[in-house]
Amino acid sequence: MKAREISNIGAVLFSFFVMGFCDIVGISSDYAREAFGWSQGMAGLLPSMVFVWFLFLSVPVGIKMNKWGRKNTVLLGMVVTIVGMMIPLIGTSWSCLIGYAALGIGNAILQVSENPLIKNVVTDEKILTSSLTAGQVVKAVSSFCGPFVMLLAVNVFGGGDKHYWYLAFPILGFITLLSALWLILSPIEREPIEKTHVTVGETFALLKNPTILLLFFGIFFAVAIDVGTNFVSSKIMINRYGWSVAEAGMAPQVYFICRTIGAFLGVFLMTKVSDRVYYRWNIITCIVVIVSLAFIQLPETWALAQIGAIGFLCSCIFPIIYSMAVQAEPDKANLISGLMITAVAGGGAATPFIGFATDAAGTITAGVCVLLLCAGYLTYCAFGIKVTH
């Protein structure tokens, strides 16, 4: 492999690091709540500001990407992210909300265009899957680094004052700028333009198929439990064990580490057992763990282990449900792909309910029960939906 090809692959993989920035919303919501005096319910709306854009942008961007080109679409997502990350420097609550929205818009564009762009730089089908997996690993590393970025913003650039937590946004913007420059300087050949006339209406018409509709909500709740656990994990440690906001940053890190390990092991384990069997055992075990986390206050080390276990057990649910949807109508795989990415909006659905439930009941247990409801629907998907292969 030539040095230029390696550089091109590196540029694309580094852009996956930017795609992981959306996961900073979990730990940063704790800082925002303290800085602006928000309730748990208001803090729970922050992930919605990030993930709601998947609902509106995924399919239109997927259709327009054919005209714009994959590389240009990725760069567009980065430009939106860079501009949006400068706005929170105003230092007000509304400017931070705009920053979250811009992060979500840019991330939605990136999520649609990143995986297809890898195909432009990896021509060997034998290493394409491993390259896609490598991209997800880079994204997971970015998610893991989120709490460290917050600490850097507060302790180094903010002089230790937690009210300067929003300085994390320009840091993310600067990293995005470096990634964009590397990608601009990489001579990546554009893919052929496909002569298709797919409309948004035709894509959403797939939901008339009951199986596709049920699996669409499966993706919705799979992402909801992912983002919801990231969001609530630090709050469990703060509310139950008296941890500081900085200390509580360890909880989402444990979650992301275990999720990454689960994804890797899942690839190998599903070569030994069917994906449906693996899915069923994981979701049943996950429900047991969530019930324990909600209603039994164990020592803090065990609480972290339970948070990590949720990440491990749910790590492969998204790709399994995605695969089930494609198998349901294999001749419409491209349309189903765009439709399922739209369901990533579920990431912003659970967190407001977690926040408001916590405020209403006065206990974080109520918030954890929202995760239990999400897991309940995923259990139905595991046992109640039949897809012919």
C-alpha positions, 0 to 999 in steps of 0.5 A, spaced: 500 500 500 502 506 497 504 512 502 498 516 499 493 511 500 495 510 507 494 517 508 488 518 505 485 512 509 488 515 515 484 522 514 478 518 513 479 514 519 481 521 523 474 524 521 471 518 525 474 521 531 469 528 530 463 523 529 464 521 536 464 528 539 456 527 540 457 523 546 460 529 550 453 531 551 452 526 557 458 529 562 457 536 559 450 536 561 452 535 568 457 541 568 451 545 564 446 544 569 450 546 575 453 553 571 446 555 569 442 552 575 438 548 570 433 542 573 435 535 571 429 535 566 432 541 562 439 538 562 435 532 559 433 536 553 441 537 551 441 530 548 435 532 544 438 538 541 444 533 538 440 527 536 433 530 533 437 532 527 438 525 525 430 525 524 430 531 519 437 530 516 439 523 515 434 521 509 435 528 505 442 528 506 443 521 504 439 523 497 443 529 496 450 526 497 449 523 491 450 530 488 455 533 492 459 527 493 461 523 499 468 527 501 464 534 500 458 532 504 463 530 510 467 536 509 460 540 510 458 536 516 465 539 519 464 546 517 457 546 521 461 543 527 467 548 527 462 554 526 457 551 531 463 550 536 465 557 536 458 560 538 458 558 546 464 562 547 459 568 548 458 564 555 450 564 555 445 558 556 442 560 549 449 560 546 451 553 549 444 550 546 446 553 539 452 549 540 449 543 542 444 544 536 450 545 531 454 539 534 448 535 532 447 537 525 454 536 523 454 529 526 448 527 523 451 529 516 457 526 518 454 519 520 450 519 513 457 520 509 462 517 513 461 510 512 460 510 505 467 515 504 471 509 506 469 505 500 472 511 496 479 509 499 479 502 501 478 498 494 480 491 497 473 488 499 477 483 504 479 489 508 473 493 507 469 490 513 476 491 518 476 498 516 469 500 517 470 497 524 477 501 525 472 507 524 468 505 529 473 504 534 476 511 533 469 513 534 469 509 541 476 512 543 473 519 541 467 518 546 472 515 551 476 522 551 470 526 552 470 527 560 478 528 559 476 534 554 471 537 559 477 537 565 482 540 560 477 546 558 475 547 566 482 546 569 487 548 564 483 554 560 478 555 565 483 556 571 479 551 575 472 554 574 467 549 572 463 555 569 468 555 564 466 548 562 463 551 555 471 552 553 470 544 551 466 546 545 472 550 541 477 545 543 472 540 539 472 545 533 479 546 533 480 538 532 475 538 527 479 543 523 485 539 523 481 533 521 478 537 515 484 540 513 487 533 513 481 531 509 481 537 504 489 535 502 487 528 501 486 527 493 480 522 494 477 520 488 470 521 487 465 516 487 461 515 480 454 519 480 448 514 481 442 516 476 437 515 481 431 519 483 429 517 490 425 521 494 424 522 501 417 520 501 419 513 498 424 512 503 419 513 509 413 509 505 417 503 507 414 504 514 408 501 511 411 494 512 410 492 519 416 489 520 420 495 518 416 499 522 417 495 528 425 494 527 425 502 526 423 503 533 428 497 535 433 502 532 430 508 535 430 504 542 437 501 541 440 508 541 436 511 546 438 506 551 445 507 549 445 515 550 440 514 556 446 510 559 451 515 557 447 520 560 444 517 567 451 514 569 454 520 571 448 522 575 447 515 578 454 516 581 453 524 583 446 522 586 447 516 590 455 516 592 456 524 592 461 524 587 463 530 584 462 532 577 469 531 575 469 524 579 463 522 575 466 523 569 469 516 570 462 513 569 461 514 562 468 512 560 467 505 563 461 505 559 464 506 553 470 502 554 465 496 555 461 498 549 467 497 545 470 491 548 463 488 547 462 490 540 469 487 538 467 480 542 461 480 539 464 480 532 467 473 534 462 470 538 456 471 533 461 466 528 459 461 534 452 462 535 447 466 531 446 473 532 438 472 534 440 467 540 446 472 542 441 478 542 436 474 546 441 472 551 444 479 552 438 483 552 435 478 558 441 479 562 441 487 560 434 487 563 436 483 570 442 488 570 438 494 569 433 492 574 438 491 579 441 498 578 435 501 579 432 498 585 438 495 589 444 500 591 450 496 591 457 499 593 460 504 588 464 499 584 459 494 583 454 500 580 460 502 575 460 494 573 453 495 572 453 501 568 459 497 564 455 491 563 449 495 560 454 498 555 457 491 553 450 487 553 447 492 548 453 493 544 451 489 538 444 490 538 444 496 533 447 492 528 443 486 529 437 490 528 439 493 522 441 487 519 434 484 520 431 490 517 436 489 511 434 482 511 426 483 511 427 487 504 434 486 501 432 489 494 431 496 498 437 495 502 440 503 500 433 506 502 433 502 509 440 504 510 438 511 510 431 510 514 435 506 520 440 512 520 434 516 521 432 512 527 438 514 531 434 520 533 432 516 539 438 518 542 435 524 544 428 521 546 430 518 552 434 523 556 428 528 557 424 523 560 430 521 564 431 528 567 423 529 568 422 522 571 428 524 576 425 531 578 418 528 579 420 522 583 426 526 586 430 520 585 435 517 580 431 510 580 425 513 576 430 515 571 434 508 570 427 505 569 426 509 563 432 505 560 428 499 563 422 501 558 427 501 552 430 494 554 423 492 554 421 494 547 428 491 545 426 484 548 420 484 544 424 485 538 428 479 540 423 474 541 417 477 537 419 479 530 420 474 525 424 475 519 425 470 513 432 470 511 
